[in-house]
Amino acid sequence: MNLKRFSPRRLLWLALALFALYLAWETLVPVNAEQLALGIAPGDNAAVIAQKLHQRGLIRNRNIFLALAKLRGTDRSLKAGTYSIGGHSNLLGVLNMLEKGSTSAIRITFPEGLSLRQTLLRIERSGLASLAELQAASADTALVRSLTGMRVSSLEGWLYPETYYFDLSSTPQSILSQMTRQFFSKLASAGVKPDSLPDFYRRLILASIVEKESAHPDERGLIAGVFQNRLDKGMHLQSCATVDYVLETRGIKHKVLSFRDIREQSPYNTYQNKGLPPGPICNPSLGSILAALQPARTNYLYFVANRKGRNDFSATGEEHFAKIRQYKRAEWR
């Protein structure tokens, strides 16, 4: 662009137009789609509030927030409280919320298959509670047993994966209680009564493995059937998902399991130990729980992922390893 062709007045108007577009972007375009809890303490001035918002990634520019608050005459009257901010809120919406003192429940979505630690980290990220507080509550044996009704020591597997709306005054205990209540509510809706099933906890453990091993809902029953057949024959389950869980609990990051990984010593490693692990490895969906309660009846003992992202099932080791060799040859071409 040749700026010499523009008069100073035109350049001024161009600059003002660009600045107006920038202001519109800053005030109207949302920053963070994830809802977060933010505490504004009594006595926090506008500068402190702007700093908190910026640190949590809820506004892009502190100065524009302060300028807009001053322009509206509310920079000295922003209200203290705990707010749920994000979820496509823009700067103008955030300022309106702080001016009115309006609060609402915070929305958190938990995908199927998250481990207990991953679930607690997601709650911490929302600002409702710290990881230390959540871990302390989830390790409280008395609380765990009162919520599950069973003599278990962990809530791994019991926090149902779904979208929740938590009150901003929620405590770690009330959050865990809400999620376990939903777990039992989902089971009840499917006619499942854990109290009437002596081996329910074992089925929950199996369901958590099925959840991590199945990418397609229609394969859950078949995968559960493979593991049930292996249990019946006294074979190692050899589930890679259990090794993934061991590595996660030890803070070991990886993309593809190695032979060294599957030799990790842990009661959860089903390559090294026969039978089920001591507890669930994730929070499974209702579909995986139902599959574990009623595994498909087949003679399959093996499955392997094919190039289409699904699993192929085999009844014999010979057939299974032939498929593996076939897939590897296809990859090398």
Residue frames relative to the residue before (quaternion, step in Angstrom):
aa qw qx qy qz dx dy dz
M 1.0000 0.0000 0.0000 0.0000 0.00 0.00 0.00
N 0.2827 -0.7543 0.5709 0.1587 3.59 -0.88 0.97
L 0.2590 -0.8140 0.5028 0.1324 3.59 -0.18 1.32
K 0.5404 0.6316 -0.4099 0.3755 3.61 1.20 -0.36
R 0.6143 0.5617 -0.3420 0.4361 3.58 1.21 -0.51
F 0.6787 0.4723 -0.2906 0.4816 3.62 1.23 -0.32
S 0.4356 -0.6717 0.5329 0.2741 3.54 -1.07 0.79
P 0.6652 -0.4950 0.3580 0.4293 3.64 -1.17 0.37
R 0.6323 0.5336 -0.3439 0.4442 3.57 1.04 -0.76
R 0.6612 0.5007 -0.3099 0.4649 3.58 0.95 -0.87
L 0.6323 0.5269 -0.3314 0.4613 3.57 1.02 -0.77
L 0.6303 0.5310 -0.3300 0.4602 3.55 1.05 -0.79
W 0.6679 0.4941 -0.3012 0.4680 3.58 0.92 -0.91
L 0.6263 0.5322 -0.3329 0.4622 3.59 1.06 -0.75
A 0.6563 0.5075 -0.3057 0.4671 3.56 0.95 -0.90
L 0.6555 0.5081 -0.3102 0.4647 3.57 0.98 -0.86
A 0.6436 0.5240 -0.3221 0.4555 3.58 1.01 -0.81
L 0.6579 0.5001 -0.3059 0.4727 3.57 0.98 -0.86
F 0.6483 0.5109 -0.3171 0.4669 3.56 1.02 -0.81
A 0.6271 0.5326 -0.3310 0.4620 3.59 1.05 -0.75
L 0.6387 0.5145 -0.3207 0.4737 3.57 1.03 -0.81
Y 0.6388 0.5271 -0.3180 0.4614 3.56 1.02 -0.83
L 0.6547 0.5035 -0.3088 0.4717 3.58 0.96 -0.88
A 0.6349 0.5265 -0.3286 0.4601 3.57 0.99 -0.82
W 0.6331 0.5280 -0.3222 0.4654 3.56 1.01 -0.84
E 0.6998 0.4875 -0.2772 0.4425 3.57 0.81 -1.00
T 0.7622 0.4084 -0.2096 0.4564 3.58 0.94 -0.85
L 0.7826 0.3771 -0.1763 0.4630 3.60 1.04 -0.71
V 0.6793 0.4748 -0.2981 0.4736 3.61 1.13 -0.54
P 0.4485 -0.7046 0.4770 0.2736 3.62 -0.70 1.04
V 0.3754 -0.7295 0.5346 0.2027 3.55 -1.20 0.66
N 0.8290 0.1008 0.0176 0.5499 3.54 0.68 -1.15
A 0.3037 -0.7770 0.5251 0.1682 3.60 -0.62 1.10
E 0.6316 0.5300 -0.3302 0.4594 3.58 1.25 -0.33
Q 0.3917 -0.7212 0.5186 0.2397 3.57 -0.86 0.94
L 0.0510 -0.7914 0.6091 -0.0070 3.54 -0.97 0.96
A 0.3977 -0.6798 0.5570 0.2636 3.54 -1.17 0.61
L 0.0296 -0.8026 0.5954 -0.0183 3.57 -0.85 0.98
G 0.2377 -0.7876 0.5569 0.1140 3.55 -0.79 1.05
I 0.1128 -0.7595 0.6390 0.0461 3.56 -0.89 1.02
A 0.2597 -0.8022 0.5225 0.1264 3.56 -0.46 1.21
P 0.5839 -0.5437 0.4508 0.4003 3.60 -1.18 0.50
G 0.7568 0.3411 -0.2569 0.4950 3.57 -0.79 0.94
D 0.5099 0.6174 -0.4384 0.4083 3.60 1.23 -0.20
N 0.2568 -0.7674 0.5639 0.1648 3.59 -0.71 1.02
A 0.7420 -0.4288 0.2695 0.4392 3.56 -1.29 0.17
A 0.6383 0.5358 -0.3323 0.4416 3.60 1.02 -0.76
V 0.6503 0.5041 -0.3100 0.4763 3.59 0.99 -0.84
I 0.6464 0.5185 -0.3114 0.4651 3.57 0.99 -0.88
A 0.6434 0.5199 -0.3189 0.4626 3.58 0.96 -0.89
Q 0.6413 0.5283 -0.3178 0.4568 3.57 1.02 -0.82
K 0.6503 0.5148 -0.3091 0.4654 3.60 0.97 -0.88
L 0.6610 0.5117 -0.3029 0.4576 3.56 0.92 -0.92
H 0.6726 0.5015 -0.2910 0.4598 3.55 0.96 -0.89
Q 0.6488 0.5297 -0.3156 0.4460 3.59 0.97 -0.84
R 0.7132 0.4278 -0.2522 0.4948 3.59 1.06 -0.72
G 0.5080 -0.6777 0.4066 0.3425 3.58 1.27 0.06
L 0.4595 0.7087 -0.4234 0.3276 3.58 1.19 0.53
I 0.7491 0.1326 -0.1435 0.6330 3.58 1.31 -0.18
R 0.4832 -0.6792 0.4726 0.2862 3.57 -1.16 0.55
N 0.8280 0.1401 0.0004 0.5429 3.54 0.89 -0.98
R 0.3741 -0.7501 0.5030 0.2110 3.58 -0.56 1.17
N 0.6588 0.5385 -0.3233 0.4141 3.58 0.92 -0.86
I 0.6505 0.4956 -0.3249 0.4750 3.58 0.99 -0.76
F 0.6053 0.5413 -0.3541 0.4639 3.60 1.04 -0.72
L 0.6836 0.4848 -0.2857 0.4647 3.58 0.86 -0.97
A 0.6550 0.5142 -0.3143 0.4558 3.58 0.95 -0.86
L 0.6677 0.4975 -0.3032 0.4635 3.58 0.94 -0.86
A 0.6387 0.5170 -0.3257 0.4676 3.59 1.01 -0.80
K 0.6614 0.4957 -0.3038 0.4739 3.59 0.98 -0.83
L 0.6355 0.5354 -0.3215 0.4540 3.58 1.00 -0.84
R 0.7110 0.4291 -0.2479 0.4989 3.58 1.05 -0.77
G 0.4581 -0.7149 0.4243 0.3148 3.57 1.30 -0.10
T 0.5869 0.5930 -0.3627 0.4151 3.59 1.19 0.45
D 0.3852 0.7588 -0.4659 0.2424 3.60 1.24 0.09
R 0.7285 0.3882 -0.2368 0.5123 3.62 1.19 -0.43
S 0.7295 0.4202 -0.2349 0.4859 3.59 1.23 0.04
L 0.3170 0.7344 -0.5326 0.2765 3.59 1.14 0.54
K 0.3858 -0.7896 0.4465 0.1681 3.55 -0.76 1.09
A 0.4800 -0.6560 0.5131 0.2758 3.53 -1.15 0.81
G 0.3734 0.7122 -0.5431 0.2419 3.56 -1.23 0.47
T 0.4622 -0.6257 0.5305 0.3368 3.55 -1.32 -0.11
Y 0.1102 -0.8333 0.5416 -0.0064 3.53 -0.60 1.20
S 0.3046 -0.6863 0.6240 0.2163 3.53 -1.28 0.51
I 0.0474 0.8257 -0.5513 0.1093 3.55 -0.26 1.32
G 0.5667 0.5358 -0.4539 0.4309 3.55 -1.04 0.80
G 0.6107 0.5798 -0.3795 0.3833 3.55 -1.00 -0.72
H 0.7176 -0.4495 0.2220 0.4835 3.57 0.97 0.98
S 0.3767 0.6989 -0.5178 0.3187 3.62 1.13 0.55
N 0.2510 -0.7501 0.5867 0.1736 3.59 -0.97 0.82
L 0.7424 -0.4144 0.2709 0.4514 3.57 -1.30 0.15
L 0.6487 0.5171 -0.3198 0.4577 3.58 0.96 -0.84
G 0.6568 0.5095 -0.3057 0.4644 3.57 1.00 -0.82
V 0.6258 0.5305 -0.3286 0.4679 3.57 1.05 -0.79
L 0.6651 0.5001 -0.3023 0.4649 3.57 0.92 -0.91
N 0.6249 0.5332 -0.3353 0.4614 3.61 0.97 -0.79
M 0.6523 0.5273 -0.3079 0.4490 3.55 0.97 -0.91
L 0.6952 0.4697 -0.2720 0.4712 3.58 0.92 -0.93
E 0.6245 0.5350 -0.3378 0.4579 3.59 1.11 -0.60
K 0.7336 0.4160 -0.2258 0.4877 3.58 0.99 -0.86
G 0.3649 -0.7300 0.4985 0.2924 3.57 1.17 -0.52
S 0.3968 0.7335 -0.4699 0.2893 3.58 1.17 0.48
T 0.0858 -0.7841 0.6143 0.0205 3.55 -0.94 0.95
S 0.0731 -0.7892 0.6085 0.0395 3.56 -1.23 0.40
A 0.6543 -0.4927 0.3841 0.4262 3.56 -1.30 0.13
I 0.3795 -0.7169 0.5370 0.2315 3.54 -1.18 0.57
R 0.3081 -0.7730 0.5387 0.1315 3.54 -0.90 1.01
I 0.0425 0.7848 -0.6159 0.0550 3.58 -0.83 1.04
T 0.1875 -0.7764 0.5943 0.0940 3.55 -0.91 0.95
F 0.1349 -0.7779 0.6119 0.0473 3.54 -0.90 1.01
P 0.3138 -0.7585 0.5362 0.1967 3.63 -0.45 1.11
E 0.5996 -0.5490 0.4353 0.3868 3.55 -1.23 0.42
G 0.7948 0.3553 -0.2391 0.4299 3.55 -1.08 0.73
L 0.4456 0.6598 -0.4869 0.3592 3.61 1.19 0.19
S 0.4355 -0.6557 0.5404 0.2971 3.56 -1.12 0.64
L 0.6913 -0.4466 0.3459 0.4506 3.57 -1.28 0.18
R 0.6693 0.5011 -0.3114 0.4516 3.58 0.85 -0.93
Q 0.6566 0.5047 -0.3152 0.4634 3.60 0.91 -0.85
T 0.6288 0.5316 -0.3235 0.4662 3.57 1.08 -0.73
L 0.6794 0.4840 -0.2893 0.4695 3.57 0.90 -0.93
L 0.6240 0.5350 -0.3392 0.4576 3.59 1.04 -0.70
R 0.6335 0.5243 -0.3273 0.4656 3.57 1.05 -0.74
I 0.6404 0.5027 -0.3225 0.4829 3.58 1.03 -0.75
E 0.6394 0.5272 -0.3269 0.4542 3.58 0.94 -0.88
R 0.6477 0.5425 -0.3208 0.4281 3.58 0.93 -0.90
S 0.6282 0.5405 -0.3341 0.4489 3.57 1.15 -0.58
G 0.4911 -0.6795 0.4174 0.3506 3.57 1.22 -0.42
L 0.4665 0.7004 -0.4383 0.3160 3.61 1.24 0.02
A 0.7864 -0.0933 0.0950 0.6032 3.59 1.05 -0.73
S 0.5178 -0.6305 0.4721 0.3339 3.56 -1.22 0.42
L 0.6386 -0.5233 0.3930 0.4049 3.56 -1.23 0.42
A 0.6361 0.5390 -0.3331 0.4404 3.59 0.97 -0.83
E 0.6586 0.5030 -0.3055 0.4689 3.59 0.97 -0.85
L 0.6727 0.4988 -0.2893 0.4637 3.56 0.96 -0.89
Q 0.6558 0.5030 -0.3124 0.4682 3.58 0.99 -0.81
A 0.6275 0.5320 -0.3372 0.4578 3.57 1.03 -0.76
A 0.6690 0.4911 -0.2989 0.4711 3.58 0.95 -0.87
S 0.7003 0.4707 -0.2792 0.4583 3.59 0.91 -0.89
A 0.6757 0.4604 -0.2892 0.4978 3.60 1.26 -0.31
D 0.4795 0.6547 -0.4378 0.3870 3.58 1.31 0.02
T 0.3650 -0.7807 0.4627 0.2079 3.57 -0.19 1.30
A 0.6458 0.5235 -0.3282 0.4485 3.57 0.95 -0.85
L 0.6607 0.4943 -0.3056 0.4751 3.59 0.96 -0.86
V 0.6459 0.5335 -0.3219 0.4410 3.58 0.90 -0.94
R 0.7084 0.4590 -0.2713 0.4625 3.58 0.85 -0.93
S 0.6368 0.5125 -0.3416 0.4638 3.58 1.08 -0.61
L 0.6779 0.4909 -0.2902 0.4640 3.60 1.07 -0.71
T 0.7568 0.3858 -0.2045 0.4865 3.59 0.98 -0.83
G 0.3433 -0.7441 0.5004 0.2794 3.56 1.15 -0.59
M 0.6837 0.4314 -0.2799 0.5178 3.58 1.26 0.29
R 0.5205 -0.6328 0.4773 0.3175 3.55 -1.25 0.47
V 0.3061 0.7182 -0.5524 0.2921 3.53 0.42 1.31
S 0.3947 -0.7526 0.4892 0.1964 3.56 -1.18 0.52
S 0.7590 0.2967 -0.1773 0.5517 3.59 1.25 0.02
L 0.4062 -0.6948 0.5382 0.2502 3.54 -1.23 0.54
E 0.3315 0.7280 -0.5233 0.2938 3.58 1.23 0.28
G 0.7941 0.2739 -0.2216 0.4952 3.57 -0.73 1.08
W 0.7141 0.4839 -0.2429 0.4437 3.59 1.19 -0.52
L 0.6242 0.5300 -0.3469 0.4574 3.63 1.21 -0.24
Y 0.3073 -0.8194 0.4472 0.1847 3.54 -0.07 1.30
P 0.4101 -0.7284 0.4967 0.2333 3.61 -0.86 0.96
E 0.3331 0.7147 -0.5427 0.2895 3.56 -0.50 1.21
T 0.5404 -0.5627 0.4834 0.3971 3.57 -1.31 -0.16
Y 0.0892 -0.8082 0.5821 -0.0008 3.55 -0.81 1.08
Y 0.2234 -0.7094 0.6461 0.1717 3.50 -1.35 0.44
F 0.0948 -0.8157 0.5706 0.0058 3.55 -0.45 1.25
D 0.4787 -0.6384 0.5220 0.3013 3.53 -1.02 0.85
L 0.5475 -0.6523 0.4151 0.3200 3.57 -0.99 0.79
S 0.6565 0.4781 -0.3162 0.4902 3.59 1.24 -0.26
S 0.3448 0.7738 -0.4753 0.2378 3.59 1.29 0.15
T 0.2867 -0.7206 0.6066 0.1749 3.54 -1.17 0.73
P 0.6678 -0.4674 0.3600 0.4539 3.63 -1.18 0.22
Q 0.6525 0.5246 -0.3135 0.4480 3.57 0.99 -0.85
S 0.6907 0.4734 -0.2927 0.4616 3.60 0.90 -0.88
I 0.6064 0.5459 -0.3516 0.4590 3.60 1.11 -0.63
L 0.6822 0.4764 -0.2828 0.4771 3.58 0.86 -0.98
S 0.6266 0.5368 -0.3297 0.4588 3.56 1.07 -0.75
Q 0.6508 0.5209 -0.3150 0.4538 3.59 0.93 -0.88
M 0.6947 0.4798 -0.2810 0.4563 3.58 0.95 -0.85
T 0.6618 0.4719 -0.3201 0.4867 3.61 1.02 -0.66
R 0.5920 0.5478 -0.3738 0.4580 3.61 1.07 -0.59
Q 0.6449 0.5116 -0.3172 0.4709 3.56 1.02 -0.80
F 0.5829 0.5758 -0.3596 0.4464 3.58 1.09 -0.70
F 0.7215 0.4285 -0.2527 0.4816 3.58 0.78 -1.01
S 0.6024 0.5548 -0.3543 0.4514 3.59 1.12 -0.63
K 0.6487 0.5112 -0.3135 0.4687 3.59 0.98 -0.84
L 0.6472 0.5103 -0.3222 0.4656 3.57 0.96 -0.83
A 0.6525 0.5221 -0.3150 0.4500 3.57 0.94 -0.91
S 0.6413 0.5354 -0.3277 0.4412 3.59 1.01 -0.79
A 0.7090 0.4064 -0.2453 0.5215 3.58 1.24 -0.48
G 0.5536 -0.6472 0.3735 0.3677 3.57 1.29 0.19
V 0.4902 0.6537 -0.4336 0.3800 3.58 1.21 0.41
K 0.0865 -0.7885 0.6088 0.0125 3.57 -0.84 1.06
P 0.3293 -0.7880 0.4837 0.1913 3.60 -0.11 1.25
D 0.6256 0.5655 -0.3447 0.4124 3.60 1.00 -0.79
S 0.7095 0.4527 -0.2596 0.4736 3.59 1.10 -0.62
L 0.6634 0.4672 -0.2943 0.5051 3.60 1.31 0.02
P 0.3428 -0.7832 0.4800 0.1965 3.62 -0.22 1.24
D 0.7626 0.3392 -0.1920 0.5162 3.59 1.06 -0.68
F 0.2275 0.8190 -0.5090 0.1356 3.60 1.16 0.45
Y 0.6635 0.5128 -0.3341 0.4303 3.61 0.84 -0.87
R 0.6232 0.5197 -0.3381 0.4767 3.59 1.03 -0.71
R 0.6448 0.5107 -0.3174 0.4719 3.57 1.04 -0.76
L 0.6265 0.5269 -0.3343 0.4670 3.57 1.08 -0.70
I 0.6176 0.5294 -0.3381 0.4732 3.58 1.04 -0.76
L 0.6622 0.4970 -0.2994 0.4742 3.57 0.90 -0.95
A 0.6345 0.5436 -0.3276 0.4410 3.60 0.98 -0.85
S 0.6482 0.5214 -0.3274 0.4481 3.58 0.99 -0.78
I 0.6406 0.5006 -0.3251 0.4830 3.59 1.07 -0.68
V 0.6258 0.5352 -0.3254 0.4649 3.57 0.99 -0.87
E 0.6275 0.5595 -0.3304 0.4290 3.58 0.95 -0.89
K 0.7286 0.4390 -0.2379 0.4689 3.56 0.87 -0.97
E 0.6972 0.4785 -0.2724 0.4591 3.59 1.13 -0.57
S 0.7342 0.4236 -0.2281 0.4791 3.60 1.17 -0.48
A 0.2194 -0.7745 0.5831 0.1096 3.53 -0.80 1.07
H 0.7532 0.3031 -0.1641 0.5602 3.57 1.26 -0.39
P 0.5232 -0.6774 0.4187 0.3034 3.61 -0.73 1.04
D 0.6787 0.5123 -0.3119 0.4237 3.60 0.97 -0.77
E 0.6494 0.5067 -0.3242 0.4652 3.61 1.27 -0.10
R 0.4570 0.7251 -0.4375 0.2720 3.58 1.23 -0.27
G 0.6681 0.5101 -0.3057 0.4472 3.57 0.88 -0.92
L 0.6535 0.5128 -0.3054 0.4655 3.58 1.00 -0.84
I 0.6594 0.4985 -0.3071 0.4715 3.58 0.96 -0.87
A 0.6295 0.5156 -0.3295 0.4789 3.57 1.00 -0.81
G 0.6408 0.5371 -0.3148 0.4493 3.57 1.05 -0.79
V 0.6204 0.5354 -0.3360 0.4642 3.58 1.02 -0.79
F 0.6991 0.4641 -0.2806 0.4659 3.58 0.81 -0.97
Q 0.6290 0.5243 -0.3411 0.4616 3.59 1.02 -0.73
N 0.6406 0.5169 -0.3223 0.4675 3.60 0.98 -0.80
R 0.6512 0.5060 -0.3139 0.4706 3.57 0.99 -0.79
L 0.6286 0.5212 -0.3338 0.4709 3.58 1.01 -0.78
D 0.6651 0.5178 -0.3031 0.4446 3.56 0.91 -0.92
K 0.7300 0.4155 -0.2304 0.4914 3.59 1.08 -0.69
G 0.4895 -0.6834 0.4218 0.3399 3.57 1.28 0.00
M 0.4181 0.7069 -0.4647 0.3310 3.58 1.18 0.54
H 0.5579 -0.5377 0.4905 0.3988 3.55 -1.28 0.27
L 0.4818 -0.6617 0.4835 0.3102 3.60 -0.99 0.77
Q 0.1055 -0.8385 0.5229 0.1114 3.59 1.10 -0.75
S 0.2689 0.7608 -0.5335 0.2534 3.55 0.83 1.06
C 0.4163 -0.7130 0.5109 0.2395 3.57 -0.69 1.09
A 0.5909 0.5970 -0.3621 0.4041 3.57 1.12 -0.67
T 0.6420 0.5132 -0.3392 0.4577 3.60 1.04 -0.66
V 0.6284 0.5085 -0.3368 0.4828 3.59 1.09 -0.63
D 0.5950 0.5569 -0.3498 0.4620 3.58 1.05 -0.77
Y 0.6567 0.5196 -0.3035 0.4547 3.56 0.96 -0.91
V 0.6337 0.5260 -0.3263 0.4640 3.58 0.96 -0.86
L 0.6781 0.4919 -0.2907 0.4623 3.57 0.87 -0.95
E 0.6334 0.5323 -0.3330 0.4522 3.59 1.00 -0.81
T 0.6781 0.4937 -0.3011 0.4537 3.59 0.87 -0.92
R 0.7106 0.4223 -0.2487 0.5048 3.58 1.20 -0.48
G 0.5054 -0.6929 0.3940 0.3305 3.56 1.30 0.18
I 0.4500 0.6773 -0.4572 0.3604 3.57 1.19 0.55
K 0.2161 -0.7901 0.5639 0.1055 3.58 -0.63 1.13
H 0.1044 0.7847 -0.6009 0.1112 3.56 -0.99 0.86
K 0.3348 -0.7165 0.5675 0.2292 3.54 -1.29 0.27
V 0.7880 0.0874 -0.0177 0.6091 3.56 0.94 -0.96
L 0.4669 -0.6879 0.4777 0.2839 3.58 -0.86 0.94
S 0.2303 -0.7554 0.6001 0.1270 3.53 -1.10 0.80
F 0.6655 -0.4694 0.3745 0.4433 3.58 -1.29 0.13
R 0.6034 0.5506 -0.3522 0.4569 3.57 1.12 -0.61
D 0.6309 0.5480 -0.3308 0.4384 3.58 1.00 -0.83
I 0.7230 0.4507 -0.2726 0.4470 3.59 0.79 -0.95
R 0.6250 0.5022 -0.3527 0.4825 3.58 1.29 0.00
E 0.3638 0.7310 -0.4960 0.2954 3.60 1.28 0.12
Q 0.3518 -0.7513 0.5230 0.1958 3.55 -0.82 1.02
S 0.3273 0.7006 -0.5728 0.2718 3.55 -0.62 1.19
P 0.5252 -0.6266 0.4592 0.3473 3.61 -1.03 0.64
Y 0.6290 0.5370 -0.3328 0.4529 3.60 1.26 -0.30
N 0.5849 0.5869 -0.3734 0.4172 3.60 1.22 -0.31
T 0.2032 -0.8270 0.5160 0.0924 3.58 -0.28 1.26
Y 0.5056 0.5701 -0.4566 0.4591 3.57 1.26 0.32
Q 0.7384 0.4059 -0.2077 0.4968 3.56 1.14 -0.70
N 0.7786 0.2628 -0.1254 0.5559 3.59 1.18 -0.53
K 0.4021 -0.6952 0.5410 0.2497 3.54 -1.04 0.79
G 0.7395 0.3975 -0.3004 0.4526 3.54 -1.24 0.44
L 0.6912 -0.4557 0.3599 0.4301 3.53 -1.34 -0.18
P 0.5416 -0.5751 0.4789 0.3829 3.60 -1.19 0.38
P 0.6965 -0.5057 0.3091 0.4045 3.63 -1.22 0.31
G 0.8113 0.0154 0.0209 0.5841 3.59 1.14 -0.58
P 0.7024 -0.4400 0.3342 0.4487 3.58 -1.29 0.06
I 0.3444 -0.7370 0.5444 0.2046 3.57 -1.23 0.45
C 0.7866 0.0617 -0.0599 0.6114 3.60 1.28 0.01
N 0.5159 -0.5870 0.5054 0.3659 3.53 -1.35 -0.07
P 0.2000 -0.8416 0.4924 0.0959 3.60 -0.19 1.26
S 0.5512 -0.5867 0.4869 0.3390 3.53 -1.34 0.32
L 0.6607 -0.4778 0.3855 0.4319 3.55 -1.29 0.22
G 0.6229 0.5659 -0.3412 0.4188 3.59 0.99 -0.80
S 0.6787 0.4736 -0.2896 0.4808 3.57 0.96 -0.83
I 0.6201 0.5321 -0.3445 0.4622 3.59 1.06 -0.69
L 0.6635 0.4944 -0.3050 0.4716 3.57 0.93 -0.88
A 0.6305 0.5270 -0.3333 0.4623 3.59 1.05 -0.73
A 0.6706 0.4910 -0.2969 0.4701 3.58 1.00 -0.80
L 0.6405 0.5158 -0.3221 0.4690 3.58 1.13 -0.62
Q 0.7953 0.1014 -0.0450 0.5960 3.58 1.11 -0.67
P 0.1026 -0.8261 0.5526 0.0411 3.61 0.33 1.21
A 0.5625 -0.5863 0.4582 0.3605 3.55 -1.16 0.61
R 0.3541 -0.7332 0.5421 0.2078 3.57 -1.00 0.84
T 0.2277 0.7415 -0.5912 0.2207 3.54 -0.37 1.29
N 0.4800 -0.6321 0.5007 0.3453 3.56 -1.30 -0.11
Y 0.3703 0.7510 -0.4746 0.2714 3.58 1.26 0.29
L 0.1002 -0.7879 0.6062 0.0413 3.54 -1.11 0.82
Y 0.7704 0.2666 -0.1282 0.5648 3.58 1.28 -0.25
F 0.0558 0.7591 -0.6474 -0.0388 3.53 -1.32 0.34
V 0.0714 -0.7814 0.6197 0.0163 3.53 -1.18 0.63
A 0.4973 -0.6569 0.4797 0.3019 3.56 -1.06 0.77
N 0.2604 -0.7642 0.5688 0.1572 3.56 -0.92 0.90
R 0.7199 -0.4682 0.3012 0.4145 3.57 -1.29 0.03
K 0.6482 0.5135 -0.3155 0.4655 3.60 1.26 -0.21
G 0.5803 -0.6184 0.3626 0.3865 3.57 1.27 0.15
R 0.6160 0.4990 -0.3599 0.4919 3.56 1.27 0.25
N 0.4855 -0.6586 0.4870 0.3057 3.58 -1.29 0.02
D 0.2231 -0.7260 0.6331 0.1493 3.52 -1.19 0.68
F 0.2514 -0.8020 0.5342 0.0905 3.55 -0.85 1.02
S 0.0796 -0.7978 0.5976 0.0106 3.56 -1.10 0.76
A 0.4148 -0.7105 0.5190 0.2319 3.54 -1.22 0.62
T 0.7804 0.2501 -0.1368 0.5566 3.58 1.17 -0.52
G 0.6066 -0.5631 0.4239 0.3677 3.52 -1.24 0.51
E 0.6118 0.5665 -0.3436 0.4321 3.56 1.04 -0.77
E 0.6729 0.4839 -0.2837 0.4823 3.56 0.93 -0.94
H 0.6431 0.5462 -0.3090 0.4388 3.57 0.98 -0.91
F 0.7272 0.4310 -0.2554 0.4692 3.59 0.76 -1.02
A 0.5667 0.5650 -0.3858 0.4591 3.58 1.18 -0.44
K 0.6492 0.5048 -0.3128 0.4753 3.60 1.01 -0.79
I 0.6303 0.5305 -0.3368 0.4559 3.58 0.99 -0.81
R 0.6597 0.5001 -0.3086 0.4686 3.60 0.92 -0.89
Q 0.6274 0.5429 -0.3281 0.4517 3.56 1.04 -0.80
Y 0.6828 0.4816 -0.2903 0.4664 3.61 0.90 -0.93
K 0.6472 0.5176 -0.3257 0.4551 3.58 1.02 -0.77
R 0.6306 0.5210 -0.3380 0.4655 3.59 1.00 -0.76
A 0.6425 0.5245 -0.3190 0.4588 3.58 1.02 -0.82
E 0.6472 0.5196 -0.3185 0.4579 3.61 1.06 -0.73
W 0.6821 0.5062 -0.2897 0.4411 3.59 1.04 -0.74
R 0.5706 0.6143 -0.3873 0.3835 3.58 1.19 -0.39
